[in-house]
Amino acid sequence: MFGLGPSELILILLLVLVVFGAGKLPEIGGALGKGLRSFKDAVDGEHDQKHSQDAKQVEDTSSEERSHESKPGEGKRDH
């Protein structure tokens, strides 16, 4: 992706360990994970929102068709 091999990644991780210390690494990882998760949710949310609007339009159209097919009070009743 960025031309980083395994040796470069290990070097970066060691530098992060030296700079922040072992105690802060879980906090940094958690914050990074939350940030990535919120970004992914925002990207997926836009797609889901558009898809849900399309589905709602289809549902509204089909419910209108059903309301025209059967009028209230004209349904069959079981005795």
N, C-alpha and C positions, 0 to 999 in steps of 0.2 A: 504494500500500500504506500508506504513512505520510504521504501528501500531499507527498512530496519531489519537486520537479521537477529538471530538469537543472542549473539555476543553483544550487540548494541543495546538490546533490551535489558540484558543482565547488567550492563554498565549503568544504564539509566536507573534501574531499580536500586543498585548499590548507592548511587549518588543521592537518591531520594531517602534511602535509609540513613545515610550519614547526615544529610541536611536536617531532616525532621525527627529522626530518632525512632526507635522501635515502638515507643509508647504511642506515638501519634499516627502510626501507619494504619491501624484499624479505623480511626476517625476519618483520615484522608480517603481511605478506600470506601467507607460508607458514604461520605459526601459525594465522591465521584460517581458511585453507583446510583445514588438518588438523582443526581443531575442527569445522568444518562437515561434513567428510567423516565424522568419527567419529560425529557426531550422526546423520547420514543412515544410516550403517551400523547404528547402534543401533536406529533406527526400523525399518529394513528387516529387521534381524535378528529382531525380535520377530515380524514378519509371516511371515518365512521359517521361523522355528522352529515357529510354529503350523501353517503349511502342511505342513512336513515331518512333523510328528506325525500329521496327518490322512492323509498319503500312506503313512506307515508302518503305520497301522491298516488301510488298504485293502490294502496289500501283505501283511500278516500274515493277513488274512482270505482273500485269494486263495490264498496258499500252503497254508493249512489245507485249503481246498477241493480243491486239487490233490493233497494227500497222501491225502485220502480216496478220490479217484478211482482212483489207481493204487497198488497195494501193491507193496512191494519183491519182486523175483524173479518177478513175473508179467508183465513187459514182453516185447515181441516182440524176438527176436534174429535178426540177419541172419547166415546161414552162408555 
